[in-house]
Amino acid sequence: MKIILLGYMASGKTSIGKKLAKNLSLNFLDLDDYIQEKENMTIPEIFKVKGEIYFRKIENTYLLEILEMEQDYILALGGGTPCYANNMNAINKTEAISIYLQGNTNTMIDRAVRKKAKRPIIASLSDDKIPEFVAKHLFERRPYYEQAKMTVKIDQKTKKEVAQELTNLLS
């Protein structure tokens, strides 16, 4: 079984993915961690030193590498991964189950503000600028996210509750 979690930043892809992997006894992979390991640089360093275009190219390369792995796994994508390089087409051509962790705009704004320091894309924004940024970003990215084979709503749920819901759906 191959499961791919996607969604906006702070939707819980990594946290939920780790819990789900434990529940289903599967390996957990995080695409951003995989990229950082392969490139020997953090994601912010890659963006700063080599730029976003370079990052999106290698993100696609490493995603395709993971999709070709024989082993079963749960993979957490970066928030932007589905939106570039025909990544959603590549994902949906596989047997993997892609799952959109969908939060409404208010949920995603609240989470983004709380986790601002850990999110380079919004770290420099003042708190009053984040709602507009998140709303615009979600609007632009939603068509890509909605190409996932399944959607699970995360609003008013803990990460543990979402992981259990997914465990029940996939068992």
Phi and psi in radians as a Rosetta constraint file:
Dihedral C 1 N 2 CA 2 C 2 CIRCULARHARMONIC -2.093 0.35
Dihedral N 2 CA 2 C 2 N 3 CIRCULARHARMONIC 2.202 0.35
Dihedral C 2 N 3 CA 3 C 3 CIRCULARHARMONIC -2.179 0.35
Dihedral N 3 CA 3 C 3 N 4 CIRCULARHARMONIC 2.298 0.35
Dihedral C 3 N 4 CA 4 C 4 CIRCULARHARMONIC -2.110 0.35
Dihedral N 4 CA 4 C 4 N 5 CIRCULARHARMONIC 2.090 0.35
Dihedral C 4 N 5 CA 5 C 5 CIRCULARHARMONIC -1.702 0.35
Dihedral N 5 CA 5 C 5 N 6 CIRCULARHARMONIC 2.276 0.35
Dihedral C 5 N 6 CA 6 C 6 CIRCULARHARMONIC -2.382 0.35
Dihedral N 6 CA 6 C 6 N 7 CIRCULARHARMONIC 2.816 0.35
Dihedral C 6 N 7 CA 7 C 7 CIRCULARHARMONIC 2.747 0.35
Dihedral N 7 CA 7 C 7 N 8 CIRCULARHARMONIC 3.107 0.35
Dihedral C 7 N 8 CA 8 C 8 CIRCULARHARMONIC -1.235 0.35
Dihedral N 8 CA 8 C 8 N 9 CIRCULARHARMONIC 2.824 0.35
Dihedral C 8 N 9 CA 9 C 9 CIRCULARHARMONIC -0.990 0.35
Dihedral N 9 CA 9 C 9 N 10 CIRCULARHARMONIC 2.479 0.35
Dihedral C 9 N 10 CA 10 C 10 CIRCULARHARMONIC 1.241 0.35
Dihedral N 10 CA 10 C 10 N 11 CIRCULARHARMONIC 0.281 0.35
Dihedral C 10 N 11 CA 11 C 11 CIRCULARHARMONIC -1.404 0.35
Dihedral N 11 CA 11 C 11 N 12 CIRCULARHARMONIC -0.175 0.35
Dihedral C 11 N 12 CA 12 C 12 CIRCULARHARMONIC 1.734 0.35
Dihedral N 12 CA 12 C 12 N 13 CIRCULARHARMONIC 0.311 0.35
Dihedral C 12 N 13 CA 13 C 13 CIRCULARHARMONIC -0.964 0.35
Dihedral N 13 CA 13 C 13 N 14 CIRCULARHARMONIC -0.834 0.35
Dihedral C 13 N 14 CA 14 C 14 CIRCULARHARMONIC -1.264 0.35
Dihedral N 14 CA 14 C 14 N 15 CIRCULARHARMONIC -0.881 0.35
Dihedral C 14 N 15 CA 15 C 15 CIRCULARHARMONIC -1.069 0.35
Dihedral N 15 CA 15 C 15 N 16 CIRCULARHARMONIC -0.822 0.35
Dihedral C 15 N 16 CA 16 C 16 CIRCULARHARMONIC -1.167 0.35
Dihedral N 16 CA 16 C 16 N 17 CIRCULARHARMONIC -0.705 0.35
Dihedral C 16 N 17 CA 17 C 17 CIRCULARHARMONIC -1.028 0.35
Dihedral N 17 CA 17 C 17 N 18 CIRCULARHARMONIC -0.744 0.35
Dihedral C 17 N 18 CA 18 C 18 CIRCULARHARMONIC -1.131 0.35
Dihedral N 18 CA 18 C 18 N 19 CIRCULARHARMONIC -0.756 0.35
Dihedral C 18 N 19 CA 19 C 19 CIRCULARHARMONIC -1.135 0.35
Dihedral N 19 CA 19 C 19 N 20 CIRCULARHARMONIC -0.757 0.35
Dihedral C 19 N 20 CA 20 C 20 CIRCULARHARMONIC -1.116 0.35
Dihedral N 20 CA 20 C 20 N 21 CIRCULARHARMONIC -0.729 0.35
Dihedral C 20 N 21 CA 21 C 21 CIRCULARHARMONIC -1.056 0.35
Dihedral N 21 CA 21 C 21 N 22 CIRCULARHARMONIC -0.732 0.35
Dihedral C 21 N 22 CA 22 C 22 CIRCULARHARMONIC -1.120 0.35
Dihedral N 22 CA 22 C 22 N 23 CIRCULARHARMONIC -0.811 0.35
Dihedral C 22 N 23 CA 23 C 23 CIRCULARHARMONIC -1.057 0.35
Dihedral N 23 CA 23 C 23 N 24 CIRCULARHARMONIC -0.659 0.35
Dihedral C 23 N 24 CA 24 C 24 CIRCULARHARMONIC -1.744 0.35
Dihedral N 24 CA 24 C 24 N 25 CIRCULARHARMONIC 0.052 0.35
Dihedral C 24 N 25 CA 25 C 25 CIRCULARHARMONIC 0.960 0.35
Dihedral N 25 CA 25 C 25 N 26 CIRCULARHARMONIC 0.858 0.35
Dihedral C 25 N 26 CA 26 C 26 CIRCULARHARMONIC -2.073 0.35
Dihedral N 26 CA 26 C 26 N 27 CIRCULARHARMONIC 2.766 0.35
Dihedral C 26 N 27 CA 27 C 27 CIRCULARHARMONIC -1.249 0.35
Dihedral N 27 CA 27 C 27 N 28 CIRCULARHARMONIC 2.554 0.35
Dihedral C 27 N 28 CA 28 C 28 CIRCULARHARMONIC -1.946 0.35
Dihedral N 28 CA 28 C 28 N 29 CIRCULARHARMONIC 2.330 0.35
Dihedral C 28 N 29 CA 29 C 29 CIRCULARHARMONIC -2.209 0.35
Dihedral N 29 CA 29 C 29 N 30 CIRCULARHARMONIC 2.462 0.35
Dihedral C 29 N 30 CA 30 C 30 CIRCULARHARMONIC -2.042 0.35
Dihedral N 30 CA 30 C 30 N 31 CIRCULARHARMONIC 2.107 0.35
Dihedral C 30 N 31 CA 31 C 31 CIRCULARHARMONIC -1.005 0.35
Dihedral N 31 CA 31 C 31 N 32 CIRCULARHARMONIC -0.731 0.35
Dihedral C 31 N 32 CA 32 C 32 CIRCULARHARMONIC -1.090 0.35
Dihedral N 32 CA 32 C 32 N 33 CIRCULARHARMONIC -0.744 0.35
Dihedral C 32 N 33 CA 33 C 33 CIRCULARHARMONIC -1.093 0.35
Dihedral N 33 CA 33 C 33 N 34 CIRCULARHARMONIC -0.717 0.35
Dihedral C 33 N 34 CA 34 C 34 CIRCULARHARMONIC -1.072 0.35
Dihedral N 34 CA 34 C 34 N 35 CIRCULARHARMONIC -0.793 0.35
Dihedral C 34 N 35 CA 35 C 35 CIRCULARHARMONIC -1.087 0.35
Dihedral N 35 CA 35 C 35 N 36 CIRCULARHARMONIC -0.805 0.35
Dihedral C 35 N 36 CA 36 C 36 CIRCULARHARMONIC -1.062 0.35
Dihedral N 36 CA 36 C 36 N 37 CIRCULARHARMONIC -0.697 0.35
Dihedral C 36 N 37 CA 37 C 37 CIRCULARHARMONIC -1.153 0.35
Dihedral N 37 CA 37 C 37 N 38 CIRCULARHARMONIC -0.781 0.35
Dihedral C 37 N 38 CA 38 C 38 CIRCULARHARMONIC -1.184 0.35
Dihedral N 38 CA 38 C 38 N 39 CIRCULARHARMONIC -0.633 0.35
Dihedral C 38 N 39 CA 39 C 39 CIRCULARHARMONIC -1.629 0.35
Dihedral N 39 CA 39 C 39 N 40 CIRCULARHARMONIC -0.170 0.35
Dihedral C 39 N 40 CA 40 C 40 CIRCULARHARMONIC 0.956 0.35
Dihedral N 40 CA 40 C 40 N 41 CIRCULARHARMONIC 0.640 0.35
Dihedral C 40 N 41 CA 41 C 41 CIRCULARHARMONIC -2.584 0.35
Dihedral N 41 CA 41 C 41 N 42 CIRCULARHARMONIC 2.677 0.35
Dihedral C 41 N 42 CA 42 C 42 CIRCULARHARMONIC -1.332 0.35
Dihedral N 42 CA 42 C 42 N 43 CIRCULARHARMONIC 2.842 0.35
Dihedral C 42 N 43 CA 43 C 43 CIRCULARHARMONIC -1.040 0.35
Dihedral N 43 CA 43 C 43 N 44 CIRCULARHARMONIC -0.837 0.35
Dihedral C 43 N 44 CA 44 C 44 CIRCULARHARMONIC -1.016 0.35
Dihedral N 44 CA 44 C 44 N 45 CIRCULARHARMONIC -0.640 0.35
Dihedral C 44 N 45 CA 45 C 45 CIRCULARHARMONIC -1.148 0.35
Dihedral N 45 CA 45 C 45 N 46 CIRCULARHARMONIC -0.727 0.35
Dihedral C 45 N 46 CA 46 C 46 CIRCULARHARMONIC -1.048 0.35
Dihedral N 46 CA 46 C 46 N 47 CIRCULARHARMONIC -0.817 0.35
Dihedral C 46 N 47 CA 47 C 47 CIRCULARHARMONIC -1.036 0.35
Dihedral N 47 CA 47 C 47 N 48 CIRCULARHARMONIC -0.774 0.35
Dihedral C 47 N 48 CA 48 C 48 CIRCULARHARMONIC -1.220 0.35
Dihedral N 48 CA 48 C 48 N 49 CIRCULARHARMONIC -0.788 0.35
Dihedral C 48 N 49 CA 49 C 49 CIRCULARHARMONIC -1.462 0.35
Dihedral N 49 CA 49 C 49 N 50 CIRCULARHARMONIC -0.728 0.35
Dihedral C 49 N 50 CA 50 C 50 CIRCULARHARMONIC -1.978 0.35
Dihedral N 50 CA 50 C 50 N 51 CIRCULARHARMONIC -0.245 0.35
Dihedral C 50 N 51 CA 51 C 51 CIRCULARHARMONIC 1.610 0.35
Dihedral N 51 CA 51 C 51 N 52 CIRCULARHARMONIC 2.858 0.35
Dihedral C 51 N 52 CA 52 C 52 CIRCULARHARMONIC -1.193 0.35
Dihedral N 52 CA 52 C 52 N 53 CIRCULARHARMONIC -0.630 0.35
Dihedral C 52 N 53 CA 53 C 53 CIRCULARHARMONIC -1.081 0.35
Dihedral N 53 CA 53 C 53 N 54 CIRCULARHARMONIC -0.778 0.35
Dihedral C 53 N 54 CA 54 C 54 CIRCULARHARMONIC -1.047 0.35
Dihedral N 54 CA 54 C 54 N 55 CIRCULARHARMONIC -0.806 0.35
Dihedral C 54 N 55 CA 55 C 55 CIRCULARHARMONIC -1.019 0.35
Dihedral N 55 CA 55 C 55 N 56 CIRCULARHARMONIC -0.813 0.35
Dihedral C 55 N 56 CA 56 C 56 CIRCULARHARMONIC -1.120 0.35
Dihedral N 56 CA 56 C 56 N 57 CIRCULARHARMONIC -0.580 0.35
Dihedral C 56 N 57 CA 57 C 57 CIRCULARHARMONIC -1.160 0.35
Dihedral N 57 CA 57 C 57 N 58 CIRCULARHARMONIC -0.834 0.35
Dihedral C 57 N 58 CA 58 C 58 CIRCULARHARMONIC -1.267 0.35
Dihedral N 58 CA 58 C 58 N 59 CIRCULARHARMONIC -0.538 0.35
Dihedral C 58 N 59 CA 59 C 59 CIRCULARHARMONIC -1.028 0.35
Dihedral N 59 CA 59 C 59 N 60 CIRCULARHARMONIC -0.784 0.35
Dihedral C 59 N 60 CA 60 C 60 CIRCULARHARMONIC -1.113 0.35
Dihedral N 60 CA 60 C 60 N 61 CIRCULARHARMONIC -0.790 0.35
Dihedral C 60 N 61 CA 61 C 61 CIRCULARHARMONIC -1.020 0.35
Dihedral N 61 CA 61 C 61 N 62 CIRCULARHARMONIC -0.839 0.35
Dihedral C 61 N 62 CA 62 C 62 CIRCULARHARMONIC -1.258 0.35
Dihedral N 62 CA 62 C 62 N 63 CIRCULARHARMONIC -0.580 0.35
Dihedral C 62 N 63 CA 63 C 63 CIRCULARHARMONIC -1.062 0.35
Dihedral N 63 CA 63 C 63 N 64 CIRCULARHARMONIC -0.843 0.35
Dihedral C 63 N 64 CA 64 C 64 CIRCULARHARMONIC -1.070 0.35
Dihedral N 64 CA 64 C 64 N 65 CIRCULARHARMONIC -0.643 0.35
Dihedral C 64 N 65 CA 65 C 65 CIRCULARHARMONIC -1.064 0.35
Dihedral N 65 CA 65 C 65 N 66 CIRCULARHARMONIC -0.802 0.35
Dihedral C 65 N 66 CA 66 C 66 CIRCULARHARMONIC -1.172 0.35
Dihedral N 66 CA 66 C 66 N 67 CIRCULARHARMONIC -0.728 0.35
Dihedral C 66 N 67 CA 67 C 67 CIRCULARHARMONIC -1.055 0.35
Dihedral N 67 CA 67 C 67 N 68 CIRCULARHARMONIC -0.476 0.35
Dihedral C 67 N 68 CA 68 C 68 CIRCULARHARMONIC -1.493 0.35
Dihedral N 68 CA 68 C 68 N 69 CIRCULARHARMONIC -0.116 0.35
Dihedral C 68 N 69 CA 69 C 69 CIRCULARHARMONIC -1.106 0.35
Dihedral N 69 CA 69 C 69 N 70 CIRCULARHARMONIC 2.504 0.35
Dihedral C 69 N 70 CA 70 C 70 CIRCULARHARMONIC -1.331 0.35
Dihedral N 70 CA 70 C 70 N 71 CIRCULARHARMONIC -0.565 0.35
Dihedral C 70 N 71 CA 71 C 71 CIRCULARHARMONIC -1.174 0.35
Dihedral N 71 CA 71 C 71 N 72 CIRCULARHARMONIC 2.757 0.35
Dihedral C 71 N 72 CA 72 C 72 CIRCULARHARMONIC -1.431 0.35
Dihedral N 72 CA 72 C 72 N 73 CIRCULARHARMONIC 2.614 0.35
Dihedral C 72 N 73 CA 73 C 73 CIRCULARHARMONIC -2.883 0.35
Dihedral N 73 CA 73 C 73 N 74 CIRCULARHARMONIC 2.933 0.35
Dihedral C 73 N 74 CA 74 C 74 CIRCULARHARMONIC -2.016 0.35
Dihedral N 74 CA 74 C 74 N 75 CIRCULARHARMONIC 2.213 0.35
Dihedral C 74 N 75 CA 75 C 75 CIRCULARHARMONIC -2.057 0.35
Dihedral N 75 CA 75 C 75 N 76 CIRCULARHARMONIC 2.191 0.35
Dihedral C 75 N 76 CA 76 C 76 CIRCULARHARMONIC -1.704 0.35
Dihedral N 76 CA 76 C 76 N 77 CIRCULARHARMONIC 2.159 0.35
Dihedral C 76 N 77 CA 77 C 77 CIRCULARHARMONIC -1.519 0.35
Dihedral N 77 CA 77 C 77 N 78 CIRCULARHARMONIC 2.863 0.35
Dihedral C 77 N 78 CA 78 C 78 CIRCULARHARMONIC -1.286 0.35
Dihedral N 78 CA 78 C 78 N 79 CIRCULARHARMONIC 2.748 0.35
Dihedral C 78 N 79 CA 79 C 79 CIRCULARHARMONIC -1.015 0.35
Dihedral N 79 CA 79 C 79 N 80 CIRCULARHARMONIC -0.560 0.35
Dihedral C 79 N 80 CA 80 C 80 CIRCULARHARMONIC -1.614 0.35
Dihedral N 80 CA 80 C 80 N 81 CIRCULARHARMONIC -0.216 0.35
Dihedral C 80 N 81 CA 81 C 81 CIRCULARHARMONIC -0.879 0.35
Dihedral N 81 CA 81 C 81 N 82 CIRCULARHARMONIC -0.815 0.35
Dihedral C 81 N 82 CA 82 C 82 CIRCULARHARMONIC -1.112 0.35
Dihedral N 82 CA 82 C 82 N 83 CIRCULARHARMONIC -0.294 0.35
Dihedral C 82 N 83 CA 83 C 83 CIRCULARHARMONIC -1.614 0.35
Dihedral N 83 CA 83 C 83 N 84 CIRCULARHARMONIC -0.035 0.35
Dihedral C 83 N 84 CA 84 C 84 CIRCULARHARMONIC -2.254 0.35
Dihedral N 84 CA 84 C 84 N 85 CIRCULARHARMONIC 2.712 0.35
Dihedral C 84 N 85 CA 85 C 85 CIRCULARHARMONIC 0.953 0.35
Dihedral N 85 CA 85 C 85 N 86 CIRCULARHARMONIC 0.550 0.35
Dihedral C 85 N 86 CA 86 C 86 CIRCULARHARMONIC 0.971 0.35
Dihedral N 86 CA 86 C 86 N 87 CIRCULARHARMONIC 0.537 0.35
Dihedral C 86 N 87 CA 87 C 87 CIRCULARHARMONIC -1.063 0.35
Dihedral N 87 CA 87 C 87 N 88 CIRCULARHARMONIC -0.666 0.35
Dihedral C 87 N 88 CA 88 C 88 CIRCULARHARMONIC -1.157 0.35
Dihedral N 88 CA 88 C 88 N 89 CIRCULARHARMONIC -0.638 0.35
Dihedral C 88 N 89 CA 89 C 89 CIRCULARHARMONIC -1.080 0.35
Dihedral N 89 CA 89 C 89 N 90 CIRCULARHARMONIC -0.779 0.35
Dihedral C 89 N 90 CA 90 C 90 CIRCULARHARMONIC -1.081 0.35
Dihedral N 90 CA 90 C 90 N 91 CIRCULARHARMONIC -0.750 0.35
Dihedral C 90 N 91 CA 91 C 91 CIRCULARHARMONIC -1.114 0.35
Dihedral N 91 CA 91 C 91 N 92 CIRCULARHARMONIC -0.815 0.35
Dihedral C 91 N 92 CA 92 C 92 CIRCULARHARMONIC -1.299 0.35
Dihedral N 92 CA 92 C 92 N 93 CIRCULARHARMONIC -0.199 0.35
Dihedral C 92 N 93 CA 93 C 93 CIRCULARHARMONIC -1.430 0.35
Dihedral N 93 CA 93 C 93 N 94 CIRCULARHARMONIC -0.194 0.35
Dihedral C 93 N 94 CA 94 C 94 CIRCULARHARMONIC -1.630 0.35
Dihedral N 94 CA 94 C 94 N 95 CIRCULARHARMONIC 3.063 0.35
Dihedral C 94 N 95 CA 95 C 95 CIRCULARHARMONIC -1.417 0.35
Dihedral N 95 CA 95 C 95 N 96 CIRCULARHARMONIC -0.090 0.35
Dihedral C 95 N 96 CA 96 C 96 CIRCULARHARMONIC -1.067 0.35
Dihedral N 96 CA 96 C 96 N 97 CIRCULARHARMONIC 2.603 0.35
Dihedral C 96 N 97 CA 97 C 97 CIRCULARHARMONIC -1.658 0.35
Dihedral N 97 CA 97 C 97 N 98 CIRCULARHARMONIC 1.946 0.35
Dihedral C 97 N 98 CA 98 C 98 CIRCULARHARMONIC -1.601 0.35
Dihedral N 98 CA 98 C 98 N 99 CIRCULARHARMONIC 2.337 0.35
Dihedral C 98 N 99 CA 99 C 99 CIRCULARHARMONIC -2.252 0.35
Dihedral N 99 CA 99 C 99 N 100 CIRCULARHARMONIC 2.151 0.35
Dihedral C 99 N 100 CA 100 C 100 CIRCULARHARMONIC -1.558 0.35
Dihedral N 100 CA 100 C 100 N 101 CIRCULARHARMONIC 2.055 0.35
Dihedral C 100 N 101 CA 101 C 101 CIRCULARHARMONIC -1.516 0.35
Dihedral N 101 CA 101 C 101 N 102 CIRCULARHARMONIC 1.713 0.35
Dihedral C 101 N 102 CA 102 C 102 CIRCULARHARMONIC -1.708 0.35
Dihedral N 102 CA 102 C 102 N 103 CIRCULARHARMONIC 2.118 0.35
Dihedral C 102 N 103 CA 103 C 103 CIRCULARHARMONIC -2.036 0.35
Dihedral N 103 CA 103 C 103 N 104 CIRCULARHARMONIC 2.548 0.35
Dihedral C 103 N 104 CA 104 C 104 CIRCULARHARMONIC -1.256 0.35
Dihedral N 104 CA 104 C 104 N 105 CIRCULARHARMONIC 2.968 0.35
Dihedral C 104 N 105 CA 105 C 105 CIRCULARHARMONIC -1.001 0.35
Dihedral N 105 CA 105 C 105 N 106 CIRCULARHARMONIC -0.769 0.35
Dihedral C 105 N 106 CA 106 C 106 CIRCULARHARMONIC -1.112 0.35
Dihedral N 106 CA 106 C 106 N 107 CIRCULARHARMONIC -0.708 0.35
Dihedral C 106 N 107 CA 107 C 107 CIRCULARHARMONIC -1.065 0.35
Dihedral N 107 CA 107 C 107 N 108 CIRCULARHARMONIC -0.799 0.35
Dihedral C 107 N 108 CA 108 C 108 CIRCULARHARMONIC -1.218 0.35
Dihedral N 108 CA 108 C 108 N 109 CIRCULARHARMONIC -0.591 0.35
Dihedral C 108 N 109 CA 109 C 109 CIRCULARHARMONIC -1.134 0.35
Dihedral N 109 CA 109 C 109 N 110 CIRCULARHARMONIC -0.837 0.35
Dihedral C 109 N 110 CA 110 C 110 CIRCULARHARMONIC -1.008 0.35
Dihedral N 110 CA 110 C 110 N 111 CIRCULARHARMONIC -0.798 0.35
Dihedral C 110 N 111 CA 111 C 111 CIRCULARHARMONIC -1.167 0.35
Dihedral N 111 CA 111 C 111 N 112 CIRCULARHARMONIC -0.699 0.35
Dihedral C 111 N 112 CA 112 C 112 CIRCULARHARMONIC -1.111 0.35
Dihedral N 112 CA 112 C 112 N 113 CIRCULARHARMONIC -0.748 0.35
Dihedral C 112 N 113 CA 113 C 113 CIRCULARHARMONIC -1.103 0.35
Dihedral N 113 CA 113 C 113 N 114 CIRCULARHARMONIC -0.755 0.35
Dihedral C 113 N 114 CA 114 C 114 CIRCULARHARMONIC -1.151 0.35
Dihedral N 114 CA 114 C 114 N 115 CIRCULARHARMONIC -0.571 0.35
Dihedral C 114 N 115 CA 115 C 115 CIRCULARHARMONIC -1.874 0.35
Dihedral N 115 CA 115 C 115 N 116 CIRCULARHARMONIC 0.328 0.35
Dihedral C 115 N 116 CA 116 C 116 CIRCULARHARMONIC -0.886 0.35
Dihedral N 116 CA 116 C 116 N 117 CIRCULARHARMONIC -0.773 0.35
Dihedral C 116 N 117 CA 117 C 117 CIRCULARHARMONIC -1.087 0.35
Dihedral N 117 CA 117 C 117 N 118 CIRCULARHARMONIC -0.487 0.35
Dihedral C 117 N 118 CA 118 C 118 CIRCULARHARMONIC -1.590 0.35
Dihedral N 118 CA 118 C 118 N 119 CIRCULARHARMONIC -0.008 0.35
Dihedral C 118 N 119 CA 119 C 119 CIRCULARHARMONIC -2.042 0.35
Dihedral N 119 CA 119 C 119 N 120 CIRCULARHARMONIC 1.698 0.35
Dihedral C 119 N 120 CA 120 C 120 CIRCULARHARMONIC -0.974 0.35
Dihedral N 120 CA 120 C 120 N 121 CIRCULARHARMONIC -0.558 0.35
Dihedral C 120 N 121 CA 121 C 121 CIRCULARHARMONIC -1.141 0.35
Dihedral N 121 CA 121 C 121 N 122 CIRCULARHARMONIC -0.432 0.35
Dihedral C 121 N 122 CA 122 C 122 CIRCULARHARMONIC -2.121 0.35
Dihedral N 122 CA 122 C 122 N 123 CIRCULARHARMONIC -0.059 0.35
Dihedral C 122 N 123 CA 123 C 123 CIRCULARHARMONIC -0.978 0.35
Dihedral N 123 CA 123 C 123 N 124 CIRCULARHARMONIC -0.581 0.35
Dihedral C 123 N 124 CA 124 C 124 CIRCULARHARMONIC -1.517 0.35
Dihedral N 124 CA 124 C 124 N 125 CIRCULARHARMONIC -0.114 0.35
Dihedral C 124 N 125 CA 125 C 125 CIRCULARHARMONIC -1.437 0.35
Dihedral N 125 CA 125 C 125 N 126 CIRCULARHARMONIC 2.521 0.35
Dihedral C 125 N 126 CA 126 C 126 CIRCULARHARMONIC -1.290 0.35
Dihedral N 126 CA 126 C 126 N 127 CIRCULARHARMONIC 2.673 0.35
Dihedral C 126 N 127 CA 127 C 127 CIRCULARHARMONIC -0.950 0.35
Dihedral N 127 CA 127 C 127 N 128 CIRCULARHARMONIC -0.572 0.35
Dihedral C 127 N 128 CA 128 C 128 CIRCULARHARMONIC -1.305 0.35
Dihedral N 128 CA 128 C 128 N 129 CIRCULARHARMONIC -0.254 0.35
Dihedral C 128 N 129 CA 129 C 129 CIRCULARHARMONIC -1.595 0.35
Dihedral N 129 CA 129 C 129 N 130 CIRCULARHARMONIC -0.316 0.35
Dihedral C 129 N 130 CA 130 C 130 CIRCULARHARMONIC -1.124 0.35
Dihedral N 130 CA 130 C 130 N 131 CIRCULARHARMONIC -0.747 0.35
Dihedral C 130 N 131 CA 131 C 131 CIRCULARHARMONIC -0.975 0.35
Dihedral N 131 CA 131 C 131 N 132 CIRCULARHARMONIC -0.790 0.35
Dihedral C 131 N 132 CA 132 C 132 CIRCULARHARMONIC -1.144 0.35
Dihedral N 132 CA 132 C 132 N 133 CIRCULARHARMONIC -0.742 0.35
Dihedral C 132 N 133 CA 133 C 133 CIRCULARHARMONIC -1.046 0.35
Dihedral N 133 CA 133 C 133 N 134 CIRCULARHARMONIC -0.866 0.35
Dihedral C 133 N 134 CA 134 C 134 CIRCULARHARMONIC -1.126 0.35
Dihedral N 134 CA 134 C 134 N 135 CIRCULARHARMONIC -0.782 0.35
Dihedral C 134 N 135 CA 135 C 135 CIRCULARHARMONIC -1.049 0.35
Dihedral N 135 CA 135 C 135 N 136 CIRCULARHARMONIC -0.772 0.35
Dihedral C 135 N 136 CA 136 C 136 CIRCULARHARMONIC -1.132 0.35
Dihedral N 136 CA 136 C 136 N 137 CIRCULARHARMONIC -0.819 0.35
Dihedral C 136 N 137 CA 137 C 137 CIRCULARHARMONIC -1.051 0.35
Dihedral N 137 CA 137 C 137 N 138 CIRCULARHARMONIC -0.802 0.35
Dihedral C 137 N 138 CA 138 C 138 CIRCULARHARMONIC -1.064 0.35
Dihedral N 138 CA 138 C 138 N 139 CIRCULARHARMONIC -0.745 0.35
Dihedral C 138 N 139 CA 139 C 139 CIRCULARHARMONIC -1.034 0.35
Dihedral N 139 CA 139 C 139 N 140 CIRCULARHARMONIC -0.760 0.35
Dihedral C 139 N 140 CA 140 C 140 CIRCULARHARMONIC -1.230 0.35
Dihedral N 140 CA 140 C 140 N 141 CIRCULARHARMONIC -0.630 0.35
Dihedral C 140 N 141 CA 141 C 141 CIRCULARHARMONIC -1.570 0.35
Dihedral N 141 CA 141 C 141 N 142 CIRCULARHARMONIC -0.382 0.35
Dihedral C 141 N 142 CA 142 C 142 CIRCULARHARMONIC -0.914 0.35
Dihedral N 142 CA 142 C 142 N 143 CIRCULARHARMONIC -0.756 0.35
Dihedral C 142 N 143 CA 143 C 143 CIRCULARHARMONIC -1.015 0.35
Dihedral N 143 CA 143 C 143 N 144 CIRCULARHARMONIC -0.546 0.35
Dihedral C 143 N 144 CA 144 C 144 CIRCULARHARMONIC -1.305 0.35
Dihedral N 144 CA 144 C 144 N 145 CIRCULARHARMONIC -0.818 0.35
Dihedral C 144 N 145 CA 145 C 145 CIRCULARHARMONIC -1.039 0.35
Dihedral N 145 CA 145 C 145 N 146 CIRCULARHARMONIC -0.665 0.35
Dihedral C 145 N 146 CA 146 C 146 CIRCULARHARMONIC -1.258 0.35
Dihedral N 146 CA 146 C 146 N 147 CIRCULARHARMONIC -0.066 0.35
Dihedral C 146 N 147 CA 147 C 147 CIRCULARHARMONIC -1.413 0.35
Dihedral N 147 CA 147 C 147 N 148 CIRCULARHARMONIC -0.104 0.35
Dihedral C 147 N 148 CA 148 C 148 CIRCULARHARMONIC -1.079 0.35
Dihedral N 148 CA 148 C 148 N 149 CIRCULARHARMONIC 2.678 0.35
Dihedral C 148 N 149 CA 149 C 149 CIRCULARHARMONIC -1.242 0.35
Dihedral N 149 CA 149 C 149 N 150 CIRCULARHARMONIC -0.464 0.35
Dihedral C 149 N 150 CA 150 C 150 CIRCULARHARMONIC -2.392 0.35
Dihedral N 150 CA 150 C 150 N 151 CIRCULARHARMONIC 2.706 0.35
Dihedral C 150 N 151 CA 151 C 151 CIRCULARHARMONIC -2.262 0.35
Dihedral N 151 CA 151 C 151 N 152 CIRCULARHARMONIC 2.340 0.35
Dihedral C 151 N 152 CA 152 C 152 CIRCULARHARMONIC -2.184 0.35
Dihedral N 152 CA 152 C 152 N 153 CIRCULARHARMONIC 2.207 0.35
Dihedral C 152 N 153 CA 153 C 153 CIRCULARHARMONIC -1.379 0.35
Dihedral N 153 CA 153 C 153 N 154 CIRCULARHARMONIC 2.391 0.35
Dihedral C 153 N 154 CA 154 C 154 CIRCULARHARMONIC -1.929 0.35
Dihedral N 154 CA 154 C 154 N 155 CIRCULARHARMONIC -0.095 0.35
Dihedral C 154 N 155 CA 155 C 155 CIRCULARHARMONIC -1.044 0.35
Dihedral N 155 CA 155 C 155 N 156 CIRCULARHARMONIC 2.396 0.35
Dihedral C 155 N 156 CA 156 C 156 CIRCULARHARMONIC 0.970 0.35
Dihedral N 156 CA 156 C 156 N 157 CIRCULARHARMONIC 0.500 0.35
Dihedral C 156 N 157 CA 157 C 157 CIRCULARHARMONIC -2.210 0.35
Dihedral N 157 CA 157 C 157 N 158 CIRCULARHARMONIC 2.541 0.35
Dihedral C 157 N 158 CA 158 C 158 CIRCULARHARMONIC -1.364 0.35
Dihedral N 158 CA 158 C 158 N 159 CIRCULARHARMONIC 2.859 0.35
Dihedral C 158 N 159 CA 159 C 159 CIRCULARHARMONIC -1.081 0.35
Dihedral N 159 CA 159 C 159 N 160 CIRCULARHARMONIC -0.647 0.35
Dihedral C 159 N 160 CA 160 C 160 CIRCULARHARMONIC -1.098 0.35
Dihedral N 160 CA 160 C 160 N 161 CIRCULARHARMONIC -0.725 0.35
Dihedral C 160 N 161 CA 161 C 161 CIRCULARHARMONIC -1.133 0.35
Dihedral N 161 CA 161 C 161 N 162 CIRCULARHARMONIC -0.728 0.35
Dihedral C 161 N 162 CA 162 C 162 CIRCULARHARMONIC -1.144 0.35
Dihedral N 162 CA 162 C 162 N 163 CIRCULARHARMONIC -0.758 0.35
Dihedral C 162 N 163 CA 163 C 163 CIRCULARHARMONIC -1.058 0.35
Dihedral N 163 CA 163 C 163 N 164 CIRCULARHARMONIC -0.703 0.35
Dihedral C 163 N 164 CA 164 C 164 CIRCULARHARMONIC -1.194 0.35
Dihedral N 164 CA 164 C 164 N 165 CIRCULARHARMONIC -0.708 0.35
Dihedral C 164 N 165 CA 165 C 165 CIRCULARHARMONIC -1.036 0.35
Dihedral N 165 CA 165 C 165 N 166 CIRCULARHARMONIC -0.768 0.35
Dihedral C 165 N 166 CA 166 C 166 CIRCULARHARMONIC -1.158 0.35
Dihedral N 166 CA 166 C 166 N 167 CIRCULARHARMONIC -0.703 0.35
Dihedral C 166 N 167 CA 167 C 167 CIRCULARHARMONIC -1.010 0.35
Dihedral N 167 CA 167 C 167 N 168 CIRCULARHARMONIC -0.799 0.35
Dihedral C 167 N 168 CA 168 C 168 CIRCULARHARMONIC -1.116 0.35
Dihedral N 168 CA 168 C 168 N 169 CIRCULARHARMONIC -0.710 0.35
Dihedral C 168 N 169 CA 169 C 169 CIRCULARHARMONIC -1.164 0.35
Dihedral N 169 CA 169 C 169 N 170 CIRCULARHARMONIC -0.613 0.35
Dihedral C 169 N 170 CA 170 C 170 CIRCULARHARMONIC -1.699 0.35
Dihedral N 170 CA 170 C 170 N 171 CIRCULARHARMONIC -0.183 0.35
